[in-house]
Amino acid sequence: MRILFMGTPSFAVPSLEALVRAGHDICGVFSQPDKPKNRGMKLLPTPVKECALSHNIPVFQPTKLRDGTALAQIQKLKPELIVVAAYGRILPDDILNFPSKGCINVHSSLLPKYRGAAPINWAILNGDEETGVTIMHMAAELDAGDIILQGATHIDPRETAEALTARLAELGATLIIEAVAQIEAGTAVRTPQEHDKHTLAPMLSKALSPMDFNRTAWELNCQVRGLYPWPAAVTELDGVRCKVLATTVCDETTGKPAGTVLQADKNGLKLACGGGTVLKLDQIQPDGKKGMAATAFLAGHPIKVN
């Protein structure tokens, strides 16, 4: 099938690779404009652009989608189907309506749950035990289109958003191949979403970072995993602002007030949390430093217990 692919981050790469391996005619790739990164602020290609160029697929990076330029390019490419995976732009109606077989999207949640920009993060932040990927027909309303396929997966209680993103990217690649095959064969179903059950997954911000130790250890653990690697959970240790990169929920309980340091030695750094629960800080990153074990931090910054 002649397909135009739209995607930007690493999450979308396995889906593009799978479509190429399946023998589809990828007539072009749309990706977000390159952005400056790192200390030198050098313009770096998006992961999807890198992947497309490695397969000699033409790449287009329009800054606008509503001025007619992007539509004109799509009309020249003449795709039968547009496949979108984390492109990061809302498609206008004239683009949605152009391909004869429509536009479909690889969305990293079990819709209608978690419509929006950060479904993987919010599934972890909210302590969900399960999430997945939905392949859906695109509609004007955000992530509200009819469902073609879904695949579910368990969220490991120590899994970070970064690790879960990689797993869901592979699941999405498997599902998109099946969905495209069904569309090509004319057997793809359209199951309307239960719109009254939808929830939102808004963009992340640094406002989510501060840790409140009145919350339970499990809730804080979910915060740390759900915000990794960005914007990261943040707390202060001995007056030093630190990102908290990894934690463990301890089996023990305590009667100490939330935020009390229960242990701070070579065996670990433990703090009292809400409901008498206990959280162990495993990996932290003090401002201006690299990530390190919490015990390594304690070697240079002794903290008093209680």
ABEGO torsion letter per residue (X at the ends): XBBBBBBABAAAAAAAAAAAAAGBBBAEBBBBBBBBBEAAGBBBBBAAAAAAAAAGBBBBBBABAAAGAAAAAAAAAGBABBBBBGAGBBBBAAAAAABAAEBBBBBBBBOABGBEABAAAAAAAAGBABBEBBBBBBBABBGABBBABBBBBBBBAABBAAAAAAAAAAAAAAAAAAAAAAAAAGABBBBBBBAAABBBBBBBBAAAABBBAABBAAAAAAAAAAAOAOAEBBBBBGGBBBBBABBBBBABBBABBBGBBABBBAAEBBBBBBGGBBBBBABBBBBGBBBBBAAAAAAABBBBBX
